[in-house]
Each structure stands twice: as C-alpha cells, then as structure tokens.
Amino acid sequence: MFLRSTAKKVKGKTYRYWKLVENVRTERGVRQRVVAHLGDLASFRAEDWQALAERMGEPEMARALEAQVENV
C-alpha cells in the first residue's frame, strides 16, 4: 500500500488531498485500487499516523507514511 496525492486548484489556491492505494493483480495486469480517501493530511499528528498504520494492519508503516507526505 502507498499514498497517492492529488492537487486541485480552486480560485488560485492549491489544495492537496491524499488517497490510500494498493496494487491488485488482475487478469489484465496490475492495477491500483483506492482503499481510502484520506483528505488533507497537513494537520495529522504522530498519533494519527500510528492509528492509520494500525488500521491498515501495518503498524511499522506509520513513519514511512508520514515521511512520504512531508516530502511532497
């Protein structure tokens, strides 16, 4: 699973939204499936990242997700 960001420009201001995406193998090849729409993650705290990672079943993934958002 990974995070995908999308940017939307409204009246000159850019808004960034995030989706949790997983790769799924189909008979037509690998496709990405949106697992959850997370919205704006700018206000997420460390506890929020940990809770998200635990809900995904990947508790050790919290730091990686947080770093991915900070690098954008």
Rosetta constraint file for C-alpha pairs under 8 A:
AtomPair CA 1 CA 20 HARMONIC 6.88 0.50
AtomPair CA 1 CA 21 HARMONIC 5.52 0.50
AtomPair CA 1 CA 22 HARMONIC 4.30 0.50
AtomPair CA 1 CA 23 HARMONIC 6.83 0.50
AtomPair CA 2 CA 20 HARMONIC 5.91 0.50
AtomPair CA 2 CA 21 HARMONIC 5.40 0.50
AtomPair CA 2 CA 22 HARMONIC 6.38 0.50
AtomPair CA 2 CA 65 HARMONIC 7.60 0.50
AtomPair CA 3 CA 18 HARMONIC 6.50 0.50
AtomPair CA 3 CA 19 HARMONIC 5.65 0.50
AtomPair CA 3 CA 20 HARMONIC 4.78 0.50
AtomPair CA 3 CA 21 HARMONIC 5.97 0.50
AtomPair CA 3 CA 65 HARMONIC 7.16 0.50
AtomPair CA 3 CA 68 HARMONIC 7.57 0.50
AtomPair CA 3 CA 69 HARMONIC 8.00 0.50
AtomPair CA 4 CA 18 HARMONIC 5.66 0.50
AtomPair CA 4 CA 19 HARMONIC 5.25 0.50
AtomPair CA 4 CA 20 HARMONIC 6.46 0.50
AtomPair CA 4 CA 21 HARMONIC 6.74 0.50
AtomPair CA 5 CA 16 HARMONIC 6.58 0.50
AtomPair CA 5 CA 17 HARMONIC 5.64 0.50
AtomPair CA 5 CA 18 HARMONIC 4.50 0.50
AtomPair CA 5 CA 19 HARMONIC 6.42 0.50
AtomPair CA 6 CA 16 HARMONIC 5.70 0.50
AtomPair CA 6 CA 17 HARMONIC 5.37 0.50
AtomPair CA 6 CA 18 HARMONIC 6.34 0.50
AtomPair CA 7 CA 14 HARMONIC 6.46 0.50
AtomPair CA 7 CA 15 HARMONIC 5.58 0.50
AtomPair CA 7 CA 16 HARMONIC 4.46 0.50
AtomPair CA 7 CA 17 HARMONIC 6.35 0.50
AtomPair CA 8 CA 14 HARMONIC 5.61 0.50
AtomPair CA 8 CA 15 HARMONIC 5.19 0.50
AtomPair CA 8 CA 16 HARMONIC 6.41 0.50
AtomPair CA 9 CA 13 HARMONIC 5.46 0.50
AtomPair CA 9 CA 14 HARMONIC 4.32 0.50
AtomPair CA 9 CA 15 HARMONIC 6.16 0.50
AtomPair CA 10 CA 14 HARMONIC 6.39 0.50
AtomPair CA 10 CA 15 HARMONIC 7.62 0.50
AtomPair CA 15 CA 40 HARMONIC 7.93 0.50
AtomPair CA 16 CA 39 HARMONIC 7.86 0.50
AtomPair CA 16 CA 40 HARMONIC 6.20 0.50
AtomPair CA 17 CA 38 HARMONIC 7.12 0.50
AtomPair CA 17 CA 39 HARMONIC 4.66 0.50
AtomPair CA 17 CA 40 HARMONIC 4.81 0.50
AtomPair CA 17 CA 41 HARMONIC 7.26 0.50
AtomPair CA 18 CA 37 HARMONIC 6.38 0.50
AtomPair CA 18 CA 38 HARMONIC 5.29 0.50
AtomPair CA 18 CA 39 HARMONIC 5.21 0.50
AtomPair CA 18 CA 40 HARMONIC 6.33 0.50
AtomPair CA 18 CA 41 HARMONIC 7.04 0.50
AtomPair CA 19 CA 34 HARMONIC 6.59 0.50
AtomPair CA 19 CA 35 HARMONIC 7.45 0.50
AtomPair CA 19 CA 36 HARMONIC 5.74 0.50
AtomPair CA 19 CA 37 HARMONIC 4.47 0.50
AtomPair CA 19 CA 38 HARMONIC 5.33 0.50
AtomPair CA 19 CA 39 HARMONIC 7.12 0.50
AtomPair CA 20 CA 34 HARMONIC 5.94 0.50
AtomPair CA 20 CA 35 HARMONIC 5.43 0.50
AtomPair CA 20 CA 36 HARMONIC 5.10 0.50
AtomPair CA 20 CA 37 HARMONIC 6.36 0.50
AtomPair CA 20 CA 38 HARMONIC 6.94 0.50
AtomPair CA 21 CA 32 HARMONIC 6.32 0.50
AtomPair CA 21 CA 33 HARMONIC 5.56 0.50
AtomPair CA 21 CA 34 HARMONIC 4.45 0.50
AtomPair CA 21 CA 35 HARMONIC 5.40 0.50
AtomPair CA 21 CA 36 HARMONIC 7.22 0.50
AtomPair CA 22 CA 32 HARMONIC 5.61 0.50
AtomPair CA 22 CA 33 HARMONIC 5.43 0.50
AtomPair CA 22 CA 34 HARMONIC 6.55 0.50
AtomPair CA 22 CA 35 HARMONIC 6.72 0.50
AtomPair CA 23 CA 30 HARMONIC 6.47 0.50
AtomPair CA 23 CA 31 HARMONIC 5.71 0.50
AtomPair CA 23 CA 32 HARMONIC 4.58 0.50
AtomPair CA 23 CA 33 HARMONIC 6.32 0.50
AtomPair CA 24 CA 30 HARMONIC 5.58 0.50
AtomPair CA 24 CA 31 HARMONIC 5.28 0.50
AtomPair CA 24 CA 32 HARMONIC 5.98 0.50
AtomPair CA 24 CA 33 HARMONIC 6.74 0.50
AtomPair CA 25 CA 29 HARMONIC 5.73 0.50
AtomPair CA 25 CA 30 HARMONIC 4.34 0.50
AtomPair CA 25 CA 31 HARMONIC 6.25 0.50
AtomPair CA 26 CA 30 HARMONIC 5.88 0.50
AtomPair CA 26 CA 31 HARMONIC 7.00 0.50
AtomPair CA 41 CA 69 HARMONIC 7.66 0.50
AtomPair CA 44 CA 48 HARMONIC 5.75 0.50
AtomPair CA 44 CA 49 HARMONIC 6.88 0.50
AtomPair CA 45 CA 49 HARMONIC 6.56 0.50
AtomPair CA 46 CA 50 HARMONIC 6.31 0.50
AtomPair CA 46 CA 66 HARMONIC 7.93 0.50
AtomPair CA 47 CA 51 HARMONIC 6.18 0.50
AtomPair CA 48 CA 52 HARMONIC 6.16 0.50
AtomPair CA 49 CA 53 HARMONIC 6.14 0.50
AtomPair CA 49 CA 62 HARMONIC 5.19 0.50
AtomPair CA 49 CA 63 HARMONIC 7.49 0.50
AtomPair CA 49 CA 65 HARMONIC 7.28 0.50
AtomPair CA 49 CA 66 HARMONIC 6.60 0.50
AtomPair CA 50 CA 54 HARMONIC 6.16 0.50
AtomPair CA 50 CA 59 HARMONIC 6.55 0.50
AtomPair CA 50 CA 62 HARMONIC 5.11 0.50
AtomPair CA 51 CA 55 HARMONIC 6.19 0.50
AtomPair CA 52 CA 56 HARMONIC 6.31 0.50
AtomPair CA 52 CA 62 HARMONIC 7.34 0.50
AtomPair CA 53 CA 57 HARMONIC 6.38 0.50
AtomPair CA 53 CA 58 HARMONIC 5.20 0.50
AtomPair CA 53 CA 59 HARMONIC 4.82 0.50
AtomPair CA 53 CA 60 HARMONIC 7.16 0.50
AtomPair CA 53 CA 61 HARMONIC 5.74 0.50
AtomPair CA 53 CA 62 HARMONIC 5.17 0.50
AtomPair CA 54 CA 58 HARMONIC 5.54 0.50
AtomPair CA 54 CA 59 HARMONIC 4.54 0.50
AtomPair CA 58 CA 62 HARMONIC 7.82 0.50
AtomPair CA 61 CA 65 HARMONIC 6.31 0.50
AtomPair CA 62 CA 66 HARMONIC 6.27 0.50
AtomPair CA 63 CA 67 HARMONIC 6.09 0.50
AtomPair CA 64 CA 68 HARMONIC 6.17 0.50
AtomPair CA 65 CA 69 HARMONIC 6.53 0.50
AtomPair CA 66 CA 70 HARMONIC 6.31 0.50
AtomPair CA 67 CA 71 HARMONIC 6.18 0.50
AtomPair CA 68 CA 72 HARMONIC 6.98 0.50
